[in-house]
Amino acid sequence: KRPTVPLSCARWLEDADDENPDAEPRLRDEIVTQGQTERISDHAEILGEWERWKQNSWLPWAVANIDWKAANEVYFKLFSIHQQLKKLGEQYELLIGLGLLTWETPNNQVIRRHIIVGDANLLFDADRGRFELQPAPEGVKLHLETDMIEQSYLPSLEQMRELESLVAATQESPWNRPEIDKALRSFINSLSPDGIYSDSLCPPDKPTKQPIVTFAPATILRAR
């Protein structure tokens, strides 16, 4: 629950921002009371109470609220995926994606796809309102997926076989970070001398001429 402003500070409070209700509240520099102008700088006791309230109440709530909103956003996305899976059945497949390739190729093709994918299963506990991402019943079976890249840009056949072997060695262990990082790093280094690998969870907003693979795990729902 959003913390309540101290009574002593309430009359100094600036109007709320309707477009950003979670914005940090602020005090006015001055107010007019019965025709007299009062300045907040003349009220050290109010400023002190305001700062204590911000540190002890507002800031902890603001941090927790950001985390809650992020978790809530993920929950609603998973709920939508689960509903679509139930309605569409075998028409769609659920995958886990690792290593997002973002790249604008020399012929201006824009690529934004994961290069390692595996089969997943999404379970929903309606009683607790909880989702659990699990391997598919037949296994995760992680594998390279490079159909979005023109053949002429791919590593050599020999290199591709080596990369496929790296992925195959951890095909049932998608969270084996050392091995997954090794496979993703090897792929981007084999793809281009300018290639970059980042173990970040957040990929670049826009593709560049320089190919980048970011760890960036994702749950993917797509047509078979």
SVG drawing of the C-alpha trace seen along z (x, -y; Angstrom):
<svg xmlns="http://www.w3.org/2000/svg" viewBox="-10 -38 47 76">
<polyline fill="none" stroke="black" stroke-width="0.4" points="0.0,0.0 1.3,-3.5 2.5,-5.2 0.5,-8.1 2.2,-11.5 2.7,-12.9 -0.1,-15.2 2.4,-18.0 3.5,-17.9 0.1,-17.3 -0.7,-21.0 2.7,-21.5 2.3,-18.6 2.4,-19.4 -0.5,-18.2 -0.2,-14.5 0.9,-13.8 -2.1,-12.0 0.0,-10.6 2.5,-9.2 0.8,-8.3 3.9,-6.5 6.1,-9.6 8.0,-10.7 5.9,-13.2 7.3,-16.7 6.7,-19.6 5.9,-23.1 8.5,-25.8 5.8,-28.1 2.1,-28.2 -0.3,-31.0 -2.2,-30.8 -4.8,-33.5 -3.2,-35.9 0.3,-35.2 3.1,-33.5 5.0,-30.8 8.2,-29.3 9.1,-25.7 12.7,-26.7 11.4,-28.4 10.1,-25.1 13.1,-23.0 10.9,-20.6 8.6,-19.9 11.6,-19.3 13.1,-17.0 10.0,-14.9 9.6,-14.9 13.1,-13.5 12.6,-10.9 9.3,-9.8 11.0,-9.6 13.8,-7.5 11.8,-5.2 8.5,-4.9 8.5,-6.2 11.8,-4.8 11.3,-1.2 7.8,-1.2 8.9,-2.6 11.5,0.1 9.1,2.8 6.5,1.3 8.9,1.5 9.6,5.2 5.8,5.9 5.0,4.2 7.7,6.2 6.5,9.5 2.9,8.6 3.7,7.9 5.5,11.3 2.5,13.0 0.0,11.5 2.2,12.4 2.4,16.0 -1.4,16.0 -2.0,15.0 0.4,17.6 -1.2,20.3 -4.7,19.3 -3.6,19.3 -2.0,22.8 -5.2,24.1 -7.3,22.7 -4.9,23.4 -3.5,26.7 -1.3,28.5 -1.3,25.5 1.3,23.7 4.4,24.7 6.0,23.4 9.7,22.9 12.5,21.5 14.9,19.3 18.5,18.6 20.9,16.2 19.0,13.5 20.8,12.5 20.2,8.9 21.7,7.9 21.2,5.8 23.0,7.9 25.0,6.4 21.9,6.8 19.8,4.9 17.9,7.9 16.9,7.3 17.3,10.3 16.0,10.6 15.8,14.3 17.1,16.7 19.7,19.0 19.3,21.8 15.7,23.0 14.2,26.0 10.8,27.4 9.0,26.2 5.8,26.8 3.9,24.2 2.0,25.4 -0.6,23.3 -1.6,23.8 -5.0,22.0 -5.3,22.4 -2.1,20.5 -2.1,18.4 1.3,19.7 3.1,20.6 5.9,23.0 8.0,23.4 9.2,27.0 10.8,29.1 8.4,30.6 7.4,34.2 9.8,35.5 12.7,33.3 14.0,29.8 16.2,31.0 18.0,27.7 19.3,27.1 20.7,24.4 18.2,22.5 19.7,20.6 17.1,20.6 16.7,16.9 20.3,16.3 21.3,16.4 23.5,19.4 26.3,17.2 26.6,15.5 26.7,18.7 29.9,20.3 31.4,23.1 29.8,26.6 32.7,27.8 32.2,24.9 28.4,25.5 29.0,29.2 31.2,28.1 28.6,25.6 25.8,28.1 28.0,30.5 28.4,27.9 24.7,27.4 24.0,31.1 26.2,31.6 23.9,29.5 20.6,30.1 18.7,31.0 20.4,28.3 19.3,24.9 20.5,23.2 24.0,24.6 25.3,21.1 29.0,21.9 28.2,24.3 25.4,22.2 27.6,19.1 30.4,21.1 28.1,22.2 26.7,18.7 30.1,17.0 31.5,19.6 28.6,19.0 28.9,15.2 32.7,15.4 32.3,17.9 29.6,15.8 31.6,12.5 35.0,11.1 32.9,8.1 30.5,10.2 29.8,9.5 28.4,11.7 26.7,10.3 25.6,12.3 23.0,9.7 19.3,10.5 18.3,7.5 19.0,7.3 19.7,4.1 16.6,2.1 17.7,2.0 19.8,4.2 23.1,2.8 25.5,3.7 27.5,5.4 26.0,8.8 25.2,9.2 24.1,12.2 22.7,11.6 21.9,14.3 18.3,12.9 16.3,16.0 12.7,15.9 9.5,18.0 8.3,18.2 4.9,19.1 4.7,19.6 2.9,21.5 4.4,24.9"/>
</svg>
